[in-house]
Amino acid sequence: MNQSRAPYSLIETSSTIRLALLGGLSLSVGDEPIALPTSAGRLVAYVALASPDRVLREQVAGELWPEASETRALANLRSTLWRVRKVCEGLVASSDRALRLADHVWLDTRDELELVGSAVDVRTRLAHAMSPLLPGWYDDWVIHERERLRQRGLHAVEAASRSLIDLGSHVDALDLAYRAIAAEPLRETPHQLVIECHLSQGNLVEARRHFDSYVHMLDLEMGVAPSEKMAQLLDEAVTLQRRRRDMRGARSMHDISSDDASLARPDSPLGRTGRG
């Protein structure tokens, strides 16, 4: 008698399965690294990048074996899936029609940007999130996802840096802003964060020096100038500082005038002495 097959065949494991795609493909179960054959690694990477969604078997076969017939490609998929299970049971969940990454698998492209823990932990995870997706892989499905994740990583680093500025954690904020600059030197947002951080500390000279350096780099590389918003940020800070300086000067002049008026009063000891 035929028994109905479960929607997804999956053997649970008590050890944590960790799959990393940023900076290169790596797999570990517990503390033990697991080596994946090339074809198995490509299959796992494709399914992982679709996570948490499932992907149809025909779609996977067509992408990974585009030059083979559909029948041959599906046969290749079945044999490759068997190799994956032989190396690491419980990594990929499968049904008759679709595949997906098992729910309990930790995946860096999905879980690395959970910004919880100490500032050091957050910086470490964000630094890893800036690593390129599967470097050296040139499939279209990798290239498009690589750029999406790069943008997401940059935005996460910039958002964390801005939050740290608001909290007064200027050293950590600068560290993250410079990490974003290292990843994309011409991108304006992290340079603006560096300037904002210096200004929030009252370091106008540092802010001006960084602005001038960025202006020079943009002109040299692209022949353009920074946005008006960035220039206005520094102009407003200079105007505010001048206004504060003028206010301090006016206050000092007022104090001097008050002292002179006090000395000139008839009831002032010096005033009486002058009349004597």
MARVEXFI-990885 format. One line per 3 residues: number of its first residue (from 1); their letters; for each residue x negated, y, z of N, C-alpha, C. Coordinates in Angstrom, 3 decimals. Atoms other than C-alpha are relative to their C-alpha. Layout:
! MARVEXFI-990885
NUM> A> X:Y:Z:X:Y:Z:X:Y:Z; ... $
//
This chain:
! MARVEXFI-990885
1> MNQ> -0.853:-1.207:0.000:0.000:0.000:0.000:-0.879:1.244:0.000; 0.769:-1.228:0.085:-1.334:3.430:-0.957:0.302:0.892:1.196; -0.168:-0.963:-1.090:-1.930:5.845:1.867:-0.169:1.401:-0.566 $
4> SRA> 0.102:-1.379:0.483:-1.361:9.541:1.279:-1.282:0.625:0.528; 1.261:-0.642:-0.370:-4.551:11.580:1.326:0.281:1.315:0.696; -0.162:-1.275:-0.705:-4.903:14.494:3.739:-0.288:1.138:-0.971 $
7> PYS> 0.221:-1.128:0.902:-4.777:17.935:2.085:-1.473:0.325:-0.180; 1.427:-0.238:0.106:-8.475:18.416:2.853:-0.727:-1.074:0.776; 0.795:0.989:-0.701:-10.970:15.707:3.689:-1.132:0.714:0.711 $
10> LIE> 0.958:-0.754:-0.785:-13.137:17.004:6.487:-0.303:-0.765:1.278; 0.412:0.617:-1.247:-15.099:15.369:9.268:-0.554:1.090:0.899; 0.450:-1.034:-0.920:-15.498:17.668:12.244:-1.375:-0.364:0.559 $
13> TSS> 1.302:0.205:-0.612:-18.959:18.099:13.719:-0.099:0.850:1.245; 0.132:-0.735:-1.255:-19.839:19.135:17.235:-1.129:1.020:-0.067; 1.108:-0.936:0.151:-22.976:20.957:16.036:0.410:1.170:-0.893 $
16> TIR> -0.308:-1.177:0.799:-22.829:24.462:14.619:-0.678:-0.089:-1.365; 0.538:-0.038:1.359:-23.258:24.587:10.857:-0.145:1.462:-0.396; 0.282:-1.382:0.383:-24.897:27.821:9.689:-0.484:0.019:-1.444 $
19> LAL> 0.348:-0.135:1.410:-25.080:28.812:6.047:-0.366:1.459:-0.269; 0.469:-1.349:0.326:-27.110:31.831:4.942:-0.212:0.129:-1.495; 0.171:-0.288:1.422:-27.012:33.346:1.470:-0.810:1.274:-0.221 $
22> LGG> 0.726:-1.260:0.108:-28.651:36.706:2.175:-1.492:-0.264:0.186; 1.427:0.243:-0.057:-32.365:36.655:1.455:-0.404:-1.370:-0.506; 0.271:1.349:0.483:-32.082:33.131:0.049:0.930:-1.000:0.646 $
25> LSL> -0.916:1.028:-0.499:-30.046:29.969:0.535:-0.681:-0.830:1.081; 0.511:0.866:-1.060:-30.587:28.167:3.834:1.176:-0.577:0.772; -1.051:0.718:-0.716:-28.538:25.640:5.770:-0.616:-0.656:1.220 $
28> SVG> 0.473:0.668:-1.211:-28.911:24.371:9.310:1.187:-0.566:0.749; -0.986:0.613:-0.894:-26.980:22.083:11.635:-0.630:-0.024:1.378; 0.658:-0.179:-1.280:-27.688:23.005:15.207:-1.299:0.755:-0.231 $
31> DEP> 1.314:-0.616:0.214:-31.402:23.843:15.251:-0.781:-0.658:-1.133; 0.704:0.750:1.026:-32.255:21.514:12.383:0.283:0.562:-1.392; -0.213:-0.458:1.383:-32.788:22.989:8.893:0.319:-1.176:-0.909 $
34> IAL> -0.428:1.036:0.941:-31.152:21.020:6.093:-0.356:0.439:-1.416; 0.352:-0.305:1.391:-32.545:20.895:2.550:1.107:-0.478:-0.930; -1.030:0.340:0.981:-29.952:20.973:-0.214:-0.626:-0.172:-1.372 $
37> PTS> 0.422:0.100:1.399:-30.642:19.656:-3.720:0.501:1.215:-0.781; -0.331:-1.215:0.760:-30.482:22.419:-6.344:1.463:0.047:-0.415; -1.389:0.008:0.467:-27.133:21.379:-7.807:0.963:0.113:1.175 $
40> AGR> -0.853:-0.081:-1.185:-25.640:20.923:-4.335:-0.011:1.409:0.581; 0.094:-1.370:-0.510:-26.910:24.340:-3.251:0.827:0.968:-0.822; -0.793:-0.878:0.856:-25.288:26.020:-6.240:1.494:-0.186:0.260 $
43> LVA> -1.406:0.269:-0.294:-21.991:24.324:-5.490:0.411:0.628:1.323; -0.307:-0.548:-1.327:-22.088:25.293:-1.820:0.041:1.525:-0.056; 0.033:-1.461:0.098:-23.033:28.893:-2.667:1.243:0.535:-0.697 $
46> YVA> -1.185:-0.465:0.735:-20.188:29.243:-5.177:1.247:-0.080:0.868; -1.176:0.175:-0.861:-17.601:27.871:-2.763:-0.054:0.988:1.167; 0.144:-0.905:-1.150:-18.996:29.984:0.099:0.355:1.433:-0.377 $
49> LAS> -0.273:-1.374:0.401:-18.759:33.216:-1.873:1.489:0.245:-0.235; -1.453:-0.138:0.126:-15.055:32.547:-2.419:0.680:-0.006:1.364; -0.561:0.127:-1.348:-14.563:32.070:1.346:0.672:1.302:0.441 $
52> PDR> -0.679:1.199:-0.510:-12.073:32.096:2.975:0.996:-0.623:-0.981; -0.943:0.546:0.980:-10.106:31.416:-0.216:-0.489:-1.351:-0.521; 0.360:1.249:0.657:-10.057:28.065:-1.939:-0.196:0.273:-1.478 $
55> VLR> 0.209:-0.131:1.445:-11.217:27.605:-5.525:0.376:-1.316:-0.665; -0.416:1.195:0.728:-9.781:25.198:-8.047:-1.223:-0.749:-0.531; 1.102:0.823:0.498:-12.000:22.333:-9.099:-0.366:0.362:-1.442 $
58> EQV> 0.270:-0.343:1.394:-11.636:23.290:-12.764:-0.803:1.304:-0.103; 0.725:-1.277:0.006:-12.851:26.822:-12.008:-1.457:-0.203:0.391; 1.364:0.260:-0.453:-15.900:25.587:-10.101:-0.793:-0.721:-1.091 $
61> AGE> 0.685:0.784:1.030:-16.781:23.038:-12.797:-0.339:0.861:-1.216; 0.226:-0.849:1.154:-16.420:25.610:-15.565:-1.109:1.011:0.219; 1.030:-0.987:-0.304:-18.668:28.155:-13.819:-1.377:-0.636:0.138 $
64> LWP> 1.300:0.614:-0.276:-21.415:25.743:-12.763:-0.536:-0.818:-1.171; 0.432:0.775:1.176:-21.497:23.645:-15.953:0.727:0.527:-1.244; -0.765:-0.638:1.079:-20.292:26.053:-18.651:-0.195:-0.645:-1.366 $
67> EAS> 0.270:0.570:1.319:-21.878:24.170:-21.554:0.531:-1.422:-0.152; -0.523:1.367:0.060:-20.363:20.797:-20.658:1.492:0.022:-0.325; -1.445:0.122:0.203:-16.920:19.582:-21.685:0.684:-0.010:1.354 $
70> ETR> -0.720:-0.039:-1.275:-14.216:19.859:-19.040:-0.104:-1.339:0.725; 0.086:1.326:-0.623:-14.303:16.103:-18.440:-1.378:-0.218:0.614; 1.366:0.167:-0.496:-18.095:16.079:-18.083:-0.276:0.915:1.182 $
73> ALA> 0.219:-0.959:-1.076:-18.101:19.197:-15.897:0.670:-0.467:1.289; -0.688:0.506:-1.190:-15.525:17.694:-13.520:-0.708:-1.212:0.583; 0.766:1.151:-0.476:-17.560:14.501:-13.329:-1.266:0.464:0.733 $
76> NLR> 1.172:-0.573:-0.672:-20.656:16.564:-12.475:0.378:0.562:1.366; -0.463:-0.561:-1.268:-18.650:18.318:-9.779:0.208:-1.102:1.036; -0.252:1.086:-0.949:-17.572:15.043:-8.185:-1.303:-0.591:0.533 $
79> STL> 1.267:0.568:-0.453:-21.118:13.676:-8.083:-0.776:0.983:0.877; 0.692:-1.012:-0.808:-22.507:16.962:-6.723:0.652:0.139:1.367; -0.708:-0.063:-1.270:-19.823:17.104:-4.057:-0.372:-1.191:0.882 $
82> WRV> 0.429:1.177:-0.752:-20.829:13.577:-3.050:-1.377:0.234:0.610; 1.331:-0.307:-0.530:-24.445:14.781:-2.649:0.078:0.968:1.175; -0.180:-0.954:-1.101:-23.291:17.689:-0.471:0.436:-0.728:1.260 $
85> RKV> -0.499:0.736:-1.166:-21.371:15.350:1.819:-1.056:-0.934:0.576; 1.052:0.891:-0.462:-24.328:12.987:2.001:-1.014:0.762:0.848; 0.966:-0.825:-0.725:-26.576:15.806:3.190:0.617:0.613:1.244 $
88> CEG> -0.644:-0.691:-1.133:-24.087:17.610:5.434:1.508:-0.199:-0.066; -1.439:0.243:-0.081:-20.664:16.128:6.062:0.647:1.099:0.828; -0.696:-1.053:-0.731:-18.196:18.777:7.138:-0.326:1.396:-0.464 $
91> LVA> 0.357:-1.329:0.504:-19.681:21.639:5.116:1.065:0.538:-0.960; -1.003:-0.394:0.994:-17.160:21.718:2.259:1.257:-0.836:0.204; -1.287:0.683:-0.091:-13.483:20.861:2.649:0.577:-0.116:-1.408 $
94> SSD> -0.482:0.209:1.363:-11.788:19.402:-0.424:1.375:-0.644:-0.011; -1.262:0.668:0.300:-8.415:18.409:-1.775:-0.100:-0.534:-1.419; 0.030:0.518:1.371:-7.483:16.765:-5.057:-0.204:1.114:-1.025 $
97> RAL> 0.019:-1.081:0.983:-7.293:20.187:-6.718:-0.964:1.129:0.338; 0.765:-1.195:-0.371:-9.430:22.641:-4.743:-1.076:-0.303:1.041; 1.084:0.066:-0.982:-12.487:23.235:-2.597:-0.022:1.293:0.795 $
100> RLA> 0.233:-1.206:-0.786:-13.263:25.651:0.201:-1.068:-0.298:1.033; 0.960:0.160:-1.083:-15.915:26.246:2.820:0.765:-0.342:1.271; -0.689:0.408:-1.221:-14.956:24.518:6.061:0.103:1.178:0.978 $
103> DHV> -0.291:-1.139:-0.875:-13.468:26.877:8.653:-1.054:0.212:1.078; 0.909:-0.131:-1.137:-16.020:26.127:11.361:-1.420:0.370:-0.409; 1.347:-0.338:0.461:-19.051:26.996:9.207:-0.253:1.494:0.192 $
106> WLD> 0.412:-1.406:-0.126:-20.836:30.232:10.162:-0.665:0.417:-1.304; 0.499:-0.480:1.288:-21.539:32.242:7.004:-0.473:1.433:0.145; 0.547:-1.328:-0.264:-23.814:35.276:7.059:0.684:1.105:-0.791 $
109> TRD> -0.655:-1.049:0.784:-22.087:37.181:4.245:1.366:0.379:0.556; -1.315:-0.255:-0.588:-18.846:36.962:6.211:-0.114:0.452:1.454; 0.046:-0.202:-1.447:-19.958:37.061:9.851:-1.102:0.932:0.469 $
112> ELE> 1.152:-0.782:-0.448:-23.158:39.156:9.902:0.376:1.398:0.420; -0.365:-1.383:-0.291:-21.331:42.483:10.085:0.987:0.140:1.152; -0.793:-0.126:-1.218:-19.423:41.711:13.288:-0.859:0.751:1.019 $
115> LVG> 0.899:-0.863:-0.756:-20.961:44.637:15.165:0.347:-0.016:1.486; -0.185:0.135:-1.431:-20.807:43.395:18.729:-1.337:-0.384:0.600; 1.247:0.326:-0.668:-23.539:42.986:21.298:-0.824:1.253:0.222 $
118> SAV> 0.885:-1.116:-0.305:-26.515:45.160:22.200:-0.385:0.733:-1.276; 0.429:-0.787:1.156:-27.903:47.896:19.975:-1.063:-0.741:-0.796; 1.042:0.761:0.689:-30.884:45.657:19.189:0.626:-1.100:-0.851 $
121> DVR> -0.678:1.057:0.756:-28.584:42.795:18.134:0.674:0.573:-1.237; -0.703:-0.622:1.122:-26.554:45.133:15.952:-0.988:0.394:-1.088; 0.999:-0.402:0.988:-29.670:46.534:14.261:-0.564:-1.214:-0.731 $
124> TRL> 0.531:1.214:0.617:-30.976:43.017:13.644:0.970:-0.545:-1.031; -0.997:0.530:0.933:-27.717:41.890:12.030:0.159:0.912:-1.204; -0.142:-0.931:1.117:-27.451:45.039:9.948:-1.209:-0.081:-0.935 $
127> AHA> 1.195:0.143:0.838:-31.038:44.635:8.755:0.121:-1.234:-0.879; -0.193:1.213:0.795:-30.208:41.093:7.643:1.069:0.219:-1.064; -1.082:-0.260:0.954:-27.028:42.338:5.976:-0.490:0.787:-1.207 $
130> MSP> 0.559:-0.755:1.117:-29.209:44.584:3.794:-0.836:-0.879:-0.925; 0.786:0.902:0.845:-31.086:41.553:2.407:0.798:-0.342:-1.258; -0.718:0.294:1.246:-30.234:40.758:-1.235:0.616:-1.396:0.015 $
133> LLP> -0.685:1.285:0.114:-27.802:37.956:-1.966:-0.725:-0.897:-1.003; 0.593:1.033:0.868:-29.519:34.849:-3.373:-0.979:0.587:-1.017; 0.965:-0.584:0.932:-32.543:36.634:-4.849:-0.550:-1.059:-0.953 $
136> GWY> 0.490:0.932:1.004:-33.742:35.030:-8.071:1.088:-0.766:-0.718; -1.136:0.617:0.694:-30.262:33.808:-9.033:0.592:1.051:-0.940; -0.442:-0.975:0.993:-28.998:35.463:-12.220:1.337:-0.355:-0.645 $
139> DDW> -1.347:0.294:0.495:-25.552:33.930:-12.727:0.886:1.227:0.185; -0.905:-1.149:-0.106:-22.804:36.486:-13.341:0.738:0.010:1.324; -0.773:0.043:-1.244:-20.870:35.277:-10.306:-0.842:0.363:1.215 $
142> VIH> 0.900:-0.435:-1.070:-23.940:35.989:-8.147:-0.279:1.489:-0.117; 0.374:-1.406:0.210:-24.867:39.352:-9.680:1.107:0.936:0.457; -1.119:-0.867:-0.390:-21.407:40.873:-9.210:0.189:0.010:1.513 $
145> ERE> -0.176:0.078:-1.454:-21.137:39.638:-5.634:-1.180:0.631:0.729; 1.194:-0.610:-0.610:-24.690:40.790:-4.880:0.174:1.505:0.140; -0.193:-1.448:-0.048:-23.816:44.375:-5.754:1.102:0.375:0.990 $
148> RLR> -1.074:-0.291:-0.955:-20.573:44.251:-3.771:-0.508:-0.071:1.432; 0.525:0.169:-1.357:-22.385:42.988:-0.680:-1.050:1.064:0.316; 0.979:-1.068:-0.224:-25.174:45.529:-1.141:0.694:1.294:0.407 $
151> QRG> -0.757:-1.197:-0.342:-22.650:48.349:-1.099:0.629:-0.119:1.385; -0.605:0.196:-1.306:-20.887:46.858:1.906:-1.031:0.128:1.110; 1.067:-0.112:-0.985:-24.171:46.548:3.768:-0.426:1.430:0.223 $
154> LHA> 0.383:-1.401:-0.117:-25.130:50.141:3.024:1.036:0.794:0.790; -1.055:-0.730:-0.706:-21.766:51.450:4.197:0.040:-0.379:1.482; -0.005:0.430:-1.404:-21.961:49.375:7.389:-1.147:0.642:0.774 $
157> VEA> 1.153:-0.621:-0.654:-25.436:50.695:8.208:0.248:1.487:0.211; -0.264:-1.437:-0.117:-24.383:54.282:7.527:1.064:0.284:1.060; -1.055:-0.200:-1.008:-21.224:53.947:9.631:-0.552:-0.203:1.411 $
160> ASR> 0.594:0.240:-1.316:-23.230:52.501:12.519:-0.919:1.148:0.400; 0.882:-1.131:-0.285:-25.787:55.300:12.250:0.792:1.223:0.438; -0.820:-1.157:-0.374:-23.075:57.955:12.368:0.603:-0.171:1.388 $
163> SLI> -0.558:0.254:-1.332:-21.477:56.326:15.407:-1.052:0.227:1.076; 1.079:-0.180:-0.964:-24.838:56.328:17.172:-0.346:1.479:0.184; 0.206:-1.446:-0.132:-25.292:60.032:16.406:1.049:0.588:0.936 $
166> DLG> -1.089:-0.500:-0.843:-21.894:60.723:17.996:-0.200:-0.384:1.458; 0.254:0.467:-1.368:-22.986:58.699:21.048:-1.262:0.603:0.598; 1.240:-0.590:-0.490:-26.247:60.619:21.326:-1.186:-0.943:-0.040 $
169> SHV> 1.103:0.969:0.117:-28.397:57.561:20.499:-0.795:0.319:-1.261; 0.622:-0.530:1.195:-30.584:59.482:18.101:-1.103:-0.898:-0.564; 1.079:0.864:0.479:-33.537:57.079:17.922:0.567:-1.167:-0.809 $
172> DAL> -0.627:1.119:0.701:-31.321:54.133:16.956:0.695:0.477:-1.277; -0.681:-0.540:1.181:-29.334:56.330:14.563:-1.003:0.266:-1.123; 1.026:-0.260:1.008:-32.503:57.432:12.772:-0.550:-1.300:-0.579 $
175> DLA> 0.517:1.288:0.462:-33.745:53.847:12.592:0.905:-0.589:-1.081; -0.930:0.559:0.980:-30.602:52.711:10.769:0.052:0.849:-1.264; -0.050:-0.875:1.178:-30.531:55.754:8.487:-1.215:-0.243:-0.895 $
178> YRA> 1.200:0.242:0.806:-34.110:55.100:7.390:0.002:-1.388:-0.625; -0.152:1.316:0.622:-33.293:51.431:6.773:0.835:0.116:-1.284; -0.831:-0.203:1.191:-30.576:52.566:4.370:-0.782:0.727:-1.090 $
181> IAA> 0.820:-0.719:0.981:-33.018:54.969:2.694:-0.987:-0.952:-0.669; 0.944:0.967:0.565:-35.532:52.137:2.249:0.690:-0.888:-1.043; -0.740:0.851:0.933:-32.833:50.074:0.518:0.415:0.764:-1.249 $
184> EPL> -0.458:-0.806:1.138:-31.647:52.931:-1.730:-0.526:1.423:0.180; 0.662:-1.278:-0.299:-34.077:55.910:-1.685:0.717:1.241:-0.509; -0.632:-1.187:0.572:-31.993:58.225:-3.870:1.419:0.229:0.513 $
187> RET> -1.368:-0.121:-0.518:-28.670:57.656:-2.082:0.064:1.165:0.994; -0.036:-1.229:-0.798:-27.602:60.931:-0.467:0.465:-0.228:1.433; -0.616:0.147:-1.322:-25.573:59.658:2.495:-0.996:-0.256:1.118 $
190> PHQ> 0.929:0.205:-1.116:-28.437:58.246:4.603:-0.922:1.191:0.241; 0.813:-1.208:-0.192:-30.540:61.377:3.976:0.791:1.045:0.776; -0.852:-0.933:-0.739:-27.619:63.452:5.196:0.076:-0.393:1.471 $
193> LVI> -0.038:0.465:-1.386:-27.470:61.285:8.325:-1.284:0.359:0.742; 1.270:-0.388:-0.621:-31.160:61.921:9.013:0.030:1.480:0.372; -0.075:-1.442:-0.252:-30.569:65.660:8.724:0.963:0.300:1.143 $
196> ECH> -0.976:-0.206:-1.080:-27.473:65.517:10.947:-0.585:-0.408:1.345; 0.597:0.468:-1.249:-29.407:63.553:13.542:-1.006:1.014:0.534; 0.967:-1.017:-0.431:-32.227:66.108:13.624:0.711:1.251:0.497 $
199> LSQ> -0.717:-1.210:-0.400:-29.755:68.979:13.816:0.709:-0.185:1.338; -0.695:0.239:-1.267:-27.818:67.368:16.654:-0.957:0.041:1.185; 1.018:-0.116:-1.044:-31.082:67.328:18.606:-0.607:1.401:0.058 $
202> GNL> 0.549:-1.350:0.035:-31.813:70.948:17.709:-1.311:0.104:-0.744; 1.271:0.005:0.731:-34.753:69.994:15.489:0.205:0.530:-1.425; -0.290:-0.617:1.288:-34.078:72.440:12.674:-1.172:-0.151:-0.970 $
205> VEA> 1.171:0.112:0.863:-37.649:72.290:11.359:-0.076:-1.395:-0.619; 0.004:1.368:0.518:-37.478:68.480:11.032:1.091:-0.182:-1.062; -1.107:0.108:0.947:-34.120:68.761:9.297:-0.358:0.683:-1.317 $
208> RRH> 0.376:-0.736:1.209:-35.465:71.366:6.862:-1.074:-0.747:-0.778; 1.073:0.737:0.664:-38.566:69.288:6.138:0.559:-1.199:-0.765; -0.579:1.163:0.674:-36.483:66.218:5.310:0.839:0.437:-1.198 $
211> FDS> -0.811:-0.508:1.113:-34.098:68.247:3.157:-0.887:0.376:-1.185; 0.899:-0.425:1.082:-36.966:69.771:1.149:-0.624:-1.213:-0.691; 0.582:1.209:0.576:-38.519:66.336:0.669:1.004:-0.703:-0.911 $
214> YVH> -1.034:0.640:0.805:-35.214:64.930:-0.624:0.273:0.801:-1.265; -0.198:-0.860:1.175:-34.721:67.919:-2.953:-1.092:-0.263:-1.030; 1.126:0.239:0.904:-38.183:67.345:-4.421:0.117:-1.368:-0.674 $
217> MLD> -0.108:1.345:0.556:-37.590:63.601:-4.878:1.112:-0.081:-1.040; -1.108:0.010:0.956:-34.222:64.108:-6.583:-0.372:0.709:-1.298; 0.394:-0.766:1.188:-35.644:66.722:-8.925:-1.009:-0.782:-0.825 $
220> LEM> 1.042:0.751:0.697:-38.634:64.529:-9.773:0.560:-1.227:-0.699; -0.507:1.264:0.528:-36.666:61.321:-10.326:1.168:0.165:-0.975; -1.229:-0.098:0.790:-33.398:62.572:-11.822:0.268:1.386:-0.569 $
223> GVA> -0.219:-1.347:0.499:-33.682:66.296:-12.439:1.292:0.620:0.480; -1.241:-0.545:-0.563:-30.693:67.073:-10.222:-0.271:0.510:1.413; 0.096:-0.542:-1.357:-30.078:68.824:-6.919:0.984:-0.733:0.913 $
226> PSE> -0.967:0.604:-0.925:-28.332:67.531:-3.761:1.360:0.668:-0.120; -1.356:-0.548:0.045:-24.616:68.116:-3.373:0.089:1.286:0.807; -0.215:-1.230:-0.759:-23.317:71.438:-2.120:0.287:-0.300:1.467 $
229> KMA> -0.320:0.370:-1.380:-22.043:69.652:0.987:-1.263:-0.176:0.826; 1.240:0.224:-0.730:-25.566:68.620:1.955:-0.744:1.311:0.221; 0.661:-1.294:-0.149:-27.033:72.061:1.300:0.734:0.872:1.012 $
232> QLL> -0.812:-0.796:-0.924:-24.162:73.663:3.221:-0.236:-0.435:1.443; 0.255:0.512:-1.348:-24.889:71.417:6.206:-1.193:0.709:0.624; 1.199:-0.656:-0.513:-28.342:72.936:6.572:0.196:1.505:0.101 $
235> DEA> -0.246:-1.446:-0.033:-27.219:76.476:5.713:0.816:0.388:1.225; -0.827:-0.287:-1.166:-24.571:76.350:8.432:-0.820:-0.084:1.285; 0.836:0.136:-1.191:-27.135:75.172:10.958:-0.928:1.203:0.148 $
238> VTL> 0.866:-1.175:-0.041:-29.507:78.027:10.026:0.788:1.237:0.416; -0.849:-1.142:-0.353:-26.668:80.564:10.208:0.369:-0.022:1.476; -0.360:0.120:-1.406:-25.599:79.229:13.600:-1.173:0.348:0.894 $
241> QRR> 1.172:-0.293:-0.825:-29.128:79.427:14.965:-0.308:1.493:-0.004; 0.231:-1.446:0.071:-29.533:83.004:13.732:1.022:0.757:0.834; -1.050:-0.656:-0.776:-26.216:83.928:15.289:-0.293:-0.119:1.498 $
244> RRD> 0.354:0.181:-1.412:-27.314:82.462:18.610:-1.179:0.877:0.394; 1.155:-0.858:-0.287:-30.614:84.318:18.373:0.433:1.456:0.140; -0.491:-1.379:-0.072:-28.807:87.604:17.679:0.791:0.235:1.279 $
247> MRG> -0.769:-0.133:-1.234:-26.460:86.963:20.597:-0.923:0.090:1.204; 0.958:-0.085:-1.107:-29.413:86.339:22.900:-0.682:1.360:0.019; 0.618:-1.320:0.064:-31.026:89.543:21.643:0.933:1.083:0.497 $
250> ARS> -0.976:-0.996:-0.445:-27.847:91.551:22.186:0.200:-0.078:1.505; -0.168:0.160:-1.442:-27.492:90.078:25.679:-1.186:0.589:0.747; 1.199:-0.557:-0.631:-31.066:91.040:26.505:0.045:1.521:-0.012 $
253> MHD> -0.115:-1.453:0.088:-30.492:94.612:25.273:1.039:0.527:0.975; -1.030:-0.404:-0.946:-27.326:94.776:27.373:-0.540:-0.007:1.423; 0.567:0.088:-1.352:-29.227:93.654:30.461:-0.961:1.147:0.257 $
256> ISS> 0.933:-1.116:-0.164:-31.927:96.266:29.850:0.760:1.301:0.195; -0.809:-1.221:-0.120:-29.301:98.989:29.389:0.648:0.079:1.365; -0.623:0.018:-1.320:-27.566:97.914:32.583:-1.011:0.362:1.073 $
259> DDA> 1.038:-0.326:-0.985:-30.854:98.101:34.500:-0.332:1.477:-0.030; 0.293:-1.439:0.109:-31.566:101.592:33.130:1.107:0.835:0.622; -1.126:-0.746:-0.559:-28.086:102.753:34.088:-0.017:-0.083:1.514 $
262> SLA> 0.047:0.164:-1.453:-28.533:101.341:37.577:-1.064:0.882:0.616; 1.072:-0.846:-0.527:-31.817:103.194:38.044:0.372:1.481:-0.023; -0.356:-1.418:0.143:-30.249:106.463:36.922:1.112:0.439:0.937 $
265> RPD> -1.102:-0.390:-0.879:-27.366:106.352:39.454:-0.526:0.804:1.189; 0.450:-0.830:-1.141:-27.572:108.988:42.244:-0.244:-0.820:1.258; 0.157:0.782:-1.203:-27.172:106.330:44.923:-1.110:-1.029:-0.090 $
268> SPL> 1.109:0.928:0.148:-30.095:104.320:43.523:-1.194:0.533:0.774; 1.200:-0.457:-0.753:-33.216:104.460:45.733:-0.969:0.750:-0.902; 0.925:-0.699:0.911:-35.295:105.387:42.708:0.597:1.302:-0.464 $
271> GRT> -0.638:-1.235:0.413:-32.688:107.946:41.691:-0.177:1.071:1.061; 0.184:-0.961:-1.070:-32.885:109.620:45.127:-1.457:0.465:0.041; 1.402:-0.367:-0.043:-36.648:109.544:45.004:-0.336:1.002:-1.095 $
274> GRG> 0.242:-0.895:1.114:-36.626:111.222:41.650:0.493:1.396:0.311; -0.515:-1.338:-0.317:-34.485:114.071:43.028:-0.817:0.652:1.072; 0.777:-0.571:-1.099:-36.680:114.488:46.078:-1.238:0.669:-0.524 $
//
